[in-house]
Amino acid sequence: MFTTNNITDGNITYARKLLLFHWPLALLILATGAFGVLMLYSVAGGSMLPWAEPQLVRFVVGFGAMALIGFIHINFWRYMTIPFYIGSIILLVGVMLYGEGSGAQRWIDLKIIRLQPSEISKVTLIMSLALYYSIVPMNVQSRPVWLLPPLILIFIPTFLVFSQPDLGTSLLILISGLAVMFLAGVNIWYFIFGTFLGIGLLSAVFLSRGTTWQLLTDYQMGRIDVFLNPSLDPLGAGYHITQSKIALGSGGLSGRGFMQGTQSQLDFLPEKHTDFIFTTLAEEFGYFGSLGLLTIYALILIFCMLSAATNQYRFGALLTSGLAVMFFLYFFVNMAMVMGLAPVVGVPLPLISWGGSAMLVLLGAFGLIQSAHIHQPRD
């Protein structure tokens, strides 16, 4: 697994590529996207506007782009990795200078689309690390001198996103990057040491509060406070999570029914079309509906990891497994957040929540997975 560094095209015809296309994965993605449009239709009170129709258009465009990216040879994306990474860093710097958004400078207006560069940087970082570990010999990759380049690759986008300030996304970028290093076979003792270092850093975050060297902004510390005890500000910072828990509990086993949720339909639930859309789903379809979505997510993850495990091309295998981890972090953090098991950090539910950048970038990532799957070495 993950051992071959070279691959030949083999002059694969388009008919052959269609045959090798990962259709089960594509169908699961279609099902998830359709479920997302259905939920946006519900939270709009039975209307395709303002959310469901634009989301449907974006999904169709993104799904087509996924197929196109998948049909392009994986070596092309390998060669484009460095330009893509540099471009994403330039966009992150641009969003710090000209960005806009609520609470954090997360968006940059390109006139055609309002782009969220932090979403792009997640993918380009994974591509860069996959490229690096497909070049570096496996017998030297755990030596300290060879650890410095990937750590720098991870640090740059993590720091730039954290400076927006977007703590949640910066942590996802950091964890995704470290996951690729782990999957590449870097010595596990480094990760054990890093865990203790992380515990020490977390302690420093709390100890720095109220000092001149406070590590997090006041609103970030406030989110942590509310996560630990929502009752501190039930009508302010704790309102989101309180209403979310009410919606989750009121759904029961089978839910209140489609478009019958009280928390979402009566506008008690803030951000019901974005970060907290899972609570709407849970209220209307209950435990069984939530379990159904989680099953689809799990199958997507399993198919991706199986594709990576059978791919002998090291770059493609690491790229696929790294993007699978990124996808897992999306839905795990979002679901933990709305259930009160993690602080509110503004992470969307993949392919369900309203939003252009996150959906298009994620579908592009699945296109890279398809490319690695289609063009992997075969006997």
Secondary structure, DSSP 8 states (H G I E B T S, - for coil): ---B-----TT--HHHHHHHS-HHHHHHHHHHHHHHHHHHHHHTTS-STTTHHHHHHHHHHHHHHHHHHHHS-HHHHHHTHHHHHHHHHHHHHHHHHH-B-SSS--BEE-SS-EE-HHHHHHHHHHHHHHHHHHHS-TTTTTSHHHHHHHHHHHHHHHHHHHTTT-HHHHHHHHHHHHHHHHHHT--HHHHHHHHHHHHHHHHHHHHTTTSTT-SS-HHHHHHHHHHH-GGGSTTTTTHHHHHHHHHHHHTTTT-S-TT--HHHHTT-STTTTTTTHHHHHHHHHHHHHHHHHHHHHHHHHHHHHHHHHT--BHHHHHHHHHHHHHHHHHHHHHHHHHTTSS-------TTTSS-HHHHHHHHHHHHHHHHHHHTS---
